[in-house]
């Protein structure tokens, strides 16, 4: 399908000269993913500045049967934010919709437009002595609309939950151009279906989120960060239980890191050093936060770690002596993705299993891949506190990276079969997009796929909203 020049001109007129891009070179960044090579074509990138303009664009596209690819900061990892090849879709970017519409400190809410960058929200909350806890590696460039459309997770899910737990209300442009004003700043509203949850995690396939009411929390007064060695992932899960028994909900983050991953960081990126004097196979990065006086959590954290050392769960540990040291520990975790990229070709998995079975999953998955691909290099890390592991094996050093990449489907099947047997998920936080679409169809029941298709068809009968993402056409 070719989009007519008349329709393109009418779309341009809606947003004005500042609101569209049609030069191929300038459109390139909107057509290519920042990682993993997703690429497509479009004749036009639209950058509306208001919900009204979004609605007019969608209404015209519905009339002309023009598919739309909604896009935020273009930091996704599954190919959901890029157009398909062929130039039959327009890209609608929310990056001009940057208004913070309202802040209600007494109600602990902030109403923002979809294009507001995540760090802007975090910083504004901090100015008000509040916390917006969604935190992830791309927070300096990702936009809240995309965060919500993918139900982003991040490092503080253990305490605060995924993106869907941080939203009270939404404003959404539906596939026919109507606007649903659901910007209710209510914590209790028992008047039927919770419609906002259809769009959170919907990857732009049933509507375009244009604004949201976000929950704010008290800003922590105290924070302590620890880095502890463990013998294996099962020991890490046991340690989590110990830490939560001692400090309860003050355990905000609990990240698992395999030694191999740190070796890739040390080998490829400057400014990092080993936190412990000896080498161990696994580590956990722990953050505890609370409302007590500065330093008040240090002694409880020390006592909890001492108990874990006495119980032989932890051979060694260190607590950051300053904010700068804590940032250095977190920098190792946050730069793992870049270190992997520089170290070889990785087959990335974003799985979750029950916490009690994380150790079993790691043992079985490692054994299966070691048998099938001798010399495969392992790199596993993630949010073990909520059962989410990024299981990302790299090519053996004597393998051509392209040859290893060609094994993606076979490796996926080995890993995901184990996940399915454990009643886990093949995508814990990154979504399906195009990357996991067929895998989800393989593992989900026909009933579940039918329900997803029915929902998609009810909202978008002509399949114009981000077609081919999450579900096959």
C-alpha positions in Angstrom: 0.0 0.0 0.0 1.2 3.5 -0.9 -0.1 6.4 1.1 -1.4 9.1 -1.3 0.3 12.5 -1.5 -3.1 14.1 -0.6 -3.3 12.2 2.7 0.3 13.0 3.5 -0.4 16.7 2.8 -3.5 16.7 5.0 -1.6 15.0 7.8 1.2 17.6 7.6 -1.4 20.4 7.8 -2.7 19.0 11.1 0.6 19.5 12.8 2.1 22.4 10.9 5.7 22.8 9.7 7.2 22.2 13.1 5.3 19.0 13.5 6.4 16.7 10.7 9.6 15.3 9.2 9.7 13.9 5.6 13.4 14.1 4.7 14.7 10.5 4.6 17.9 11.3 6.5 16.0 13.1 9.3 13.5 10.3 9.5 16.2 7.6 9.8 16.4 7.7 13.7 12.7 7.1 13.9 12.9 4.0 11.7 15.8 2.2 13.4 16.0 0.7 16.8 18.9 1.7 19.1 19.7 -2.0 19.6 19.2 -5.3 17.8 18.7 -3.9 14.3 15.0 -3.4 13.9 14.5 -1.2 10.8 11.7 -0.1 8.7 10.4 2.7 6.3 7.9 5.5 6.5 7.0 8.4 4.2 6.3 10.7 7.1 7.1 11.2 10.8 4.4 13.2 12.6 5.2 15.0 15.9 2.0 16.3 17.3 2.1 18.9 20.1 -1.3 18.1 21.7 -3.9 15.5 22.3 -6.2 17.3 19.8 -3.6 16.9 17.1 -3.1 13.3 17.9 -6.9 12.7 17.7 -7.1 14.5 14.3 -4.2 12.5 12.9 -5.8 9.2 14.1 -9.2 10.2 12.8 -7.8 10.9 9.3 -5.7 7.7 9.3 -8.8 5.7 10.2 -10.7 7.3 7.4 -8.0 6.6 4.9 -7.0 3.2 6.3 -3.4 4.3 7.0 -1.6 2.3 9.7 0.1 4.2 12.5 3.2 3.3 14.5 3.2 5.2 17.9 6.6 5.9 19.2 8.0 7.4 22.4 11.8 7.7 23.0 12.5 4.7 20.7 14.4 2.9 23.4 12.4 -0.4 23.3 14.0 -3.8 22.8 11.5 -5.8 20.9 10.9 -4.0 17.6 7.5 -2.6 18.7 8.4 1.1 18.0 9.7 0.8 14.5 7.7 0.7 11.2 7.8 -2.3 8.9 9.7 -2.2 5.7 7.8 -0.8 2.7 6.8 2.6 3.8 3.1 1.9 4.2 2.9 3.2 7.8 3.3 6.6 9.3 5.2 7.1 12.5 3.6 9.2 15.3 6.1 10.4 17.8 5.0 11.9 21.1 8.3 13.7 21.7 6.8 17.2 21.5 4.1 16.4 24.1 6.2 17.4 27.1 3.9 19.2 29.5 3.5 18.5 33.2 -0.2 19.4 33.4 -0.8 19.2 37.1 0.9 18.3 40.4 -1.1 17.5 43.6 1.3 17.1 46.5 -1.5 16.3 49.0 -2.8 13.6 46.7 0.7 12.5 45.7 0.0 12.6 42.0 1.5 14.2 38.9 -0.3 14.4 35.6 2.1 14.4 32.6 1.9 14.2 28.8 3.2 11.1 27.0 6.4 12.7 25.7 7.9 13.7 29.1 11.2 12.0 29.6 11.4 9.7 32.6 14.2 11.6 34.4 12.2 14.8 34.1 9.5 13.2 36.1 11.9 11.8 38.6 13.6 15.2 39.0 10.4 17.1 39.3 9.1 14.7 42.0 12.4 15.1 43.9 12.0 18.9 43.8 8.7 18.4 45.6 10.3 16.0 48.2 8.6 13.1 46.5 9.7 10.0 44.6 8.6 8.6 41.3 10.1 5.1 41.6 10.2 3.8 38.0 13.9 3.5 37.2 15.7 1.8 34.3 18.8 2.1 32.2 17.2 4.3 29.4 15.6 6.7 31.9 17.5 9.7 30.4 15.8 9.3 27.0 12.8 7.0 27.3 9.4 8.7 27.6 6.6 8.0 30.0 4.1 7.1 27.2 6.4 4.4 26.0 7.1 3.2 29.6 3.4 2.7 30.1 2.7 1.2 26.8 5.3 -1.5 27.5 4.5 -1.8 31.3 8.2 -1.0 32.1 9.7 -2.7 35.1 13.2 -1.7 36.2 15.2 -1.9 39.4 12.5 -1.0 42.0 9.7 -3.3 41.1 10.4 -5.3 44.2 9.0 -2.5 46.4 6.9 -0.4 44.1 5.7 -2.7 41.3 5.7 -2.4 37.5 4.5 0.7 35.6 0.9 -0.4 35.8 1.1 -0.1 39.6 2.2 3.5 39.3 -0.7 4.9 37.3 -4.1 6.1 38.5 -5.5 7.4 35.3 -4.9 7.8 31.5 -5.9 9.9 28.6 -5.9 7.8 25.4 -6.7 8.4 21.7 -8.6 5.4 20.4 -8.1 3.9 17.0 -11.2 5.8 15.6 -9.9 9.2 16.8 -12.1 9.5 19.9 -10.4 10.6 23.1 -11.0 8.7 26.3 -10.5 11.1 29.3 -9.7 8.7 32.1 -7.4 11.1 34.0 -8.9 10.3 37.4 -6.5 10.7 40.3 -8.3 8.1 42.4 -7.0 5.2 44.3 -10.4 3.6 44.6 -12.8 3.5 41.7 -15.0 0.4 41.6 -17.3 1.3 38.6 -16.6 -1.5 36.2 -13.7 -2.6 34.1 -10.3 -1.0 34.9 -10.0 0.3 31.4 -6.5 1.9 31.8 -5.0 -1.6 32.2 -6.0 -2.4 28.6 -3.6 0.2 27.4 -0.8 -0.2 29.9 1.3 -3.0 28.3 -0.7 -2.8 25.1 2.3 -1.7 23.1 0.2 0.9 21.2 -1.9 -1.7 19.5 -5.3 -0.6 20.9 -4.7 3.2 21.4 -2.2 5.9 21.9 -1.6 7.1 25.5 -1.3 10.9 25.5 -1.3 11.6 29.2 -1.2 9.9 32.6 -1.9 10.5 36.3 1.2 9.1 38.1 1.5 8.0 41.7 4.2 9.7 43.8 5.7 8.4 47.0 7.5 9.9 50.0 11.1 10.6 49.1 13.4 8.3 51.1 15.5 10.1 53.7 17.9 7.2 54.0 19.5 4.8 51.6 22.1 2.1 51.9 23.7 0.0 49.2 25.5 -3.3 49.6 27.3 -5.6 47.3 27.4 -9.2 48.4 28.9 -12.4 47.0 26.8 -15.6 46.8 27.6 -19.1 45.7 24.7 -19.5 43.3 21.3 -18.1 42.3 19.5 -20.3 44.8 21.6 -18.8 47.6 20.7 -15.4 46.3 17.0 -16.2 46.7 17.6 -17.4 50.3 19.5 -14.2 51.0 16.6 -12.2 49.7 14.3 -13.9 52.3 16.8 -13.2 55.1 17.0 -9.5 54.1 13.3 -9.1 53.9 12.8 -10.8 57.2 15.2 -8.3 58.8 14.3 -5.1 56.9 10.9 -5.8 55.4 9.7 -3.5 52.6 12.8 -1.3 53.1 14.5 -3.6 50.7 13.9 -1.7 47.5 16.2 -3.4 45.0 17.8 -6.8 44.9 19.8 -7.4 41.7 21.6 -10.6 40.7 24.8 -10.4 38.7 26.9 -13.3 37.3 30.6 -12.9 37.5 31.0 -13.4 33.8 28.9 -10.2 33.3 31.3 -8.2 35.5 34.3 -9.5 33.6 32.7 -8.1 30.4 32.3 -4.8 32.1 35.9 -4.7 33.4 37.2 -5.7 30.0 35.3 -3.3 27.8 34.4 -0.2 29.9 36.6 2.2 31.8 36.1 3.4 35.3 35.1 0.2 37.0 36.9 -1.9 39.6 36.2 -5.1 41.5 34.3 -4.3 44.7 35.6 -7.4 46.6 39.1 -8.6 47.1 38.3 -12.2 46.0 36.4 -13.5 42.9 33.1 -15.2 43.4 30.7 -16.8 40.8 27.6 -14.7 41.7 26.8 -11.4 43.4 23.8 -9.4 44.5 23.4 -5.7 44.6 21.1 -4.6 47.4 19.5 -1.3 48.1 17.6 -0.5 51.3 15.7 2.8 51.6 13.5 4.3 54.4 12.3 7.4 56.1 14.6 7.3 59.1 17.5 9.6 59.7 20.6 9.4 57.4 22.6 6.4 58.4 19.8 4.7 60.3 19.7 1.7 58.0 23.4 0.9 58.0 23.4 -1.0 61.3 20.3 -3.1 60.4 21.8 -3.9 57.0 25.2 -4.8 58.6 23.5 -7.1 61.0 21.5 -8.8 58.3 24.6 -9.4 56.2 26.5 -10.6 59.2 23.8 -13.1 59.9 23.9 -14.2 56.3 27.7 -14.7 56.5 27.3 -16.7 59.7 24.7 -18.9 57.9 27.2 -19.3 55.0 24.9 -17.7 52.5 27.3 -14.9 51.9 31.1 -15.4 51.8 31.9 -11.7 51.6 30.1 -8.3 51.3 30.7 -4.6 51.3 28.4 -1.7 52.2 29.0 1.5 50.3 30.6 4.1 52.5 29.2 7.1 50.5 26.8 8.1 47.8 29.6 8.1 45.3 30.5 4.5 46.1 26.9 3.5 45.8 26.7 5.1 42.4 29.8 3.2 41.3 28.2 -0.1 42.3 25.1 0.7 40.5 27.0 1.8 37.4 28.3 -1.7 37.0 24.8 -3.0 36.9 23.5 -0.3 34.6 26.3 -0.7 32.0 25.9 -4.4 31.6 23.9 -4.1 28.4 26.6 -2.0 26.8 29.4 -4.4 28.0 27.5 -7.3 26.5 27.2 -5.5 23.2 30.9 -4.9 23.1 31.8 -8.5 24.1 30.0 -10.5 21.4 26.7 -11.5 20.0 24.1 -12.2 22.6 20.8 -14.1 22.4 18.7 -12.1 24.9 16.0 -13.5 27.1 13.7 -11.5 29.5 12.2 -14.4 31.4 10.5 -14.7 34.8 9.8 -17.7 37.0 8.6 -18.1 40.6 11.4 -17.0 43.0 11.6 -20.4 44.5 12.6 -21.9 41.1 15.2 -19.3 39.9 18.1 -21.6 40.9 16.5 -24.6 39.2 16.0 -22.5 36.0 19.6 -21.4 35.9 20.9 -24.9 36.4 18.7 -26.4 33.7 19.1 -23.7 31.2 22.9 -23.6 31.6 23.1 -27.4 31.2 20.9 -27.4 28.1 23.0 -24.7 26.4 26.3 -26.1 27.4 25.4 -29.5 25.9 24.1 -28.0 22.7 26.8 -25.3 22.3 30.1 -26.2 23.9 32.0 -23.1 24.9 28.9 -20.8 25.0 29.5 -17.9 27.3 26.9 -17.1 29.9 25.8 -13.7 31.1 22.8 -13.7 33.4 21.6 -10.8 35.6 18.4 -9.2 36.6 15.8 -8.3 39.1 15.9 -11.5 41.2 13.7 -9.9 43.8 10.7 -10.2 41.4 11.7 -13.3 39.6 13.0 -11.6 36.4 16.2 -12.8 34.9 17.9 -11.4 31.8 19.4 -14.7 30.5 21.7 -13.6 27.7 24.3 -16.2 26.5 27.0 -14.9 24.1 28.7 -16.7 21.2 31.6 -19.0 22.0 34.9 -17.2 21.2 35.6 -19.6 18.2 32.1 -19.0 16.7 31.4 -16.4 14.0 28.9 -14.0 15.6 26.6 -14.2 12.6 26.5 -18.0 12.8 25.6 -17.8 16.4 22.9 -15.2 15.8 21.4 -17.7 13.3 20.8 -20.1 16.2 18.5 -17.7 17.9 15.3 -19.7 17.4 16.9 -23.0 18.6 18.3 -21.3 21.7 15.0 -19.6 22.4 13.2 -22.9 22.3 15.7 -24.5 24.7 15.4 -21.7 27.2 11.6 -21.0 26.8 10.7 -24.7 27.0 12.2 -24.7 30.5 10.4 -21.5 31.4 7.1 -22.8 30.2 7.5 -26.0 32.2 7.9 -23.8 35.3 4.8 -21.8 34.4 6.9 -18.7 33.9 6.9 -15.9 31.3 9.1 -15.5 28.3 8.8 -11.7 28.6 8.8 -10.3 32.1 9.2 -6.6 31.3 10.3 -5.8 27.7 7.0 -6.8 26.0 6.5 -8.8 22.8 6.8 -6.4 19.9 8.0 -8.4 16.9 10.8 -10.1 18.7 8.6 -12.4 21.0 5.4 -12.4 19.0 5.6 -15.9 17.5 7.1 -17.3 20.7 4.1 -16.0 22.7 1.8 -17.6 20.3 3.6 -20.9 20.6 3.5 -20.9 24.4 0.2 -19.2 25.2 -3.0 -21.3 25.1 -5.3 -20.9 22.1 -7.9 -19.5 24.5 -5.5 -16.7 25.7 -4.5 -15.8 22.1 -8.2 -15.7 21.1 -9.0 -13.3 24.0 -6.1 -11.1 22.9 -7.2 -11.1 19.3 -10.8 -10.3 20.3 -9.7 -7.4 22.4 -7.5 -6.0 19.6 -10.4 -6.4 17.0 -12.9 -4.8 19.3 -10.8 -1.6 19.6 -9.1 -1.7 16.2 -11.2 -3.7 13.7 -9.1 -2.4 10.7 -5.8 -3.3 12.3 -4.4 0.2 11.9 -2.8 0.8 15.3 0.8 -0.6 15.4 -0.1 -3.5 13.2 1.9 -6.7 13.5 3.2 -5.9 16.9 2.4 -8.3 19.8 0.0 -10.2 17.6 0.4 -11.4 14.0 -1.9 -9.7 11.5 
